[in-house]
């Protein structure tokens, strides 16, 4: 199933409120946040051998990558918002 079908209602709601591009990015942020939560929960059970208080190295890498992706998406959303304000 396509992400557009699976999250149709969320996409329609956010696209209506924020415009097509920013709405899709907002749903993307929600999906990334959900992924961070799931990986974080998994990290409770898969701890590092060197430091049991931290997730395993592969999970740390995934968490870092998803966090970076969220930062990038957020920066694009902000840039689109500013452009929209200047044009409006």
N, C-alpha and C positions, 0 to 999 in steps of 0.2 A: 504494500500500500504506500502510496506517495505521501510525503510529509504534507503536501497541500490538501490531500484528502483527510489524513489523520488529524490535522489541526485546523480544519476548515473554519470552525466557529471562532476560534481564537484569532486566526488570521483576518477574518472578516471584521471582527470587532476592532482590532488594533489598526488595520488599514483604514477603517472608517474614521477612527479618532485621530490618527497621526499621519495619514497618507500611506501610499503603497509601500514605499521603500522603508520608511521609519517603522511602519507597522510590522513589516516582515522582520526587520532587525530586532524589534521588541520581542517577538515570538522566539526568535533565535536566542536572545538573551535568556528567556525563560527556559528553553530547552537546555542551554549550557548550564544554567543554575541547577536544573534537575539532575544533570549528569554529574556535576560537582558534588551534590548531596549523596548520590548513589555511590560514587567512588569513595567519598569520605567515609560513608558507613562501612563500605567494604574494607577500608583501611584499618578499621578497628580490629578486624580479624586477621589481616595480613600485615603483620608488623615487621619492621626491619630487624634482621639478625643482629646488626651492630648496635642499634638503638631501639629497643622495644617500645619506646614512647612515640616513635614516628612510624608512619606507614612504610611499607616496603618501597624500595627505590623505584620500581616500575610505576607504582601508584603515585609516588611523589612527582614523577615526570608527567603523568597524565593530569594530575591536579594542576601542575604548573602550566601545562599547555592549554588546558581549558580556561584557567584564570587569565592567561595572556590573550586568548581568543575573545573573552568577554571584554577585556580592556580595549581591544581593537574595535569591536563592534560598538561599544559605548562611545568611543571617539568619533566613529563615523556617524552615529546617531546625533551627537552633539553638533558636528559640522553641518549635517543636513538641517538641523533645527535652526542654526544660526543663519544659514543661507535662506531658509524659508522666511525667517523674520525680516531679513533685509529686503527680500523680494516683495513681501506683503505689506 
